């Protein structure tokens, strides 16, 4: 009797665990974090220019977000800033912590129009306040 129950319950538990894992992976890809990964081209930058420790040349021309929760700002192929990032899904916000400037956190409001179009707006009271980047991402970097 016990082996009959075990034969029934064991496959059911294995199936349930695989279903949970598949659901978790699916929901992550629909979140802000899953859509950020890749290289974004800055199509336009308006408002104030960012002041970064290594950025005498101004705003980035590309922004890269990695799955290791790192970001890199580049201006015409030259790295001008990098560090770690975190997201707040409920407020559609990303937080950038520069490796060169650990004193100031950059807060950005994220507006994803699709998987390949994004606007970053510096949040009030943040080091990035007053700056806006309109970005695009080629399909290949998704």
C-alpha positions in Angstrom: 0.0 0.0 0.0 2.8 2.4 0.9 4.7 1.8 -2.4 1.5 2.4 -4.3 1.1 5.8 -2.7 4.7 6.5 -3.2 4.4 5.7 -6.9 1.6 8.1 -7.2 2.8 10.9 -5.0 6.5 11.0 -6.2 5.8 11.8 -9.9 3.2 14.3 -8.8 5.8 16.2 -6.7 8.4 16.1 -9.4 5.9 17.5 -11.9 4.8 20.2 -9.5 8.4 21.3 -8.9 9.1 21.6 -12.6 5.9 23.6 -13.1 7.0 26.1 -10.4 10.5 26.6 -11.9 9.0 27.1 -15.4 6.5 29.7 -14.0 9.3 31.6 -12.2 11.5 31.8 -15.3 8.6 33.0 -17.3 7.6 35.8 -14.9 11.2 37.1 -14.6 11.4 37.7 -18.4 8.2 39.9 -18.2 9.7 42.1 -15.5 11.7 45.2 -15.8 14.9 43.5 -14.9 14.6 40.9 -17.7 14.0 43.6 -20.3 17.0 45.8 -19.3 19.7 43.3 -20.2 21.8 44.2 -23.3 23.3 47.2 -25.0 21.2 50.3 -25.4 22.0 53.1 -27.8 21.3 56.6 -26.5 19.4 58.2 -29.4 19.0 61.6 -27.6 20.0 63.1 -24.3 18.2 66.2 -23.0 18.4 68.2 -19.9 21.6 68.5 -17.8 24.7 66.7 -18.6 25.8 64.1 -16.1 28.9 64.7 -14.1 30.7 61.4 -13.6 34.2 60.9 -12.2 35.5 59.7 -15.6 33.2 61.7 -17.9 34.8 64.9 -19.1 33.1 64.2 -22.5 29.5 64.3 -21.2 26.6 61.9 -21.5 26.9 58.2 -22.6 26.3 57.1 -26.2 25.6 53.5 -25.1 24.5 51.9 -21.9 25.0 48.2 -21.2 23.1 46.2 -18.5 24.5 42.8 -17.7 22.8 39.8 -16.0 25.4 40.2 -13.2 23.6 43.4 -12.2 26.4 45.6 -13.6 26.1 48.6 -15.9 28.5 50.4 -18.2 28.1 53.9 -19.6 30.2 54.4 -22.7 30.8 57.5 -24.9 31.9 56.7 -28.4 33.5 53.4 -27.3 35.3 54.8 -24.2 34.0 53.7 -20.8 33.0 56.7 -18.7 31.2 55.1 -15.8 30.4 51.6 -14.5 29.0 50.0 -11.4 26.1 48.0 -10.0 22.4 48.4 -10.5 19.2 47.4 -8.8 15.6 47.7 -9.8 12.3 48.6 -8.1 9.6 46.9 -10.1 6.6 48.6 -8.5 8.0 52.1 -9.1 9.7 51.3 -12.5 13.0 52.6 -11.1 16.6 51.6 -11.6 19.3 52.6 -9.1 22.8 52.9 -10.4 25.7 52.8 -7.9 28.9 54.0 -9.6 32.1 52.2 -8.7 33.9 55.6 -9.0 31.4 57.6 -6.9 29.9 55.5 -4.1 28.6 58.7 -2.3 25.8 59.4 -4.8 23.2 57.0 -6.1 21.6 57.7 -9.5 17.9 57.1 -9.6 16.2 56.7 -13.0 12.5 56.4 -13.8 12.3 53.7 -16.6 9.6 53.8 -19.3 9.9 50.8 -21.5 7.8 51.3 -24.6 8.8 47.8 -25.9 11.7 45.4 -25.6 13.7 47.7 -27.9 12.7 51.3 -26.8 13.3 52.9 -23.4 13.3 56.3 -21.8 15.3 57.0 -18.7 14.4 60.1 -16.7 16.5 61.2 -13.7 14.4 61.3 -10.6 14.0 64.4 -8.4 16.6 64.6 -5.7 19.0 62.1 -7.4 22.3 62.9 -9.0 20.7 62.2 -12.3 17.9 64.7 -11.8 17.1 66.8 -14.9 18.6 64.3 -17.4 16.6 62.3 -19.9 17.9 59.6 -22.2 15.9 58.1 -25.1 17.4 54.7 -25.9 16.9 51.9 -28.4 18.2 48.4 -28.5 18.8 46.3 -31.6 17.0 42.9 -31.5 20.4 41.1 -31.5 21.3 42.3 -28.0 18.1 41.2 -26.3 
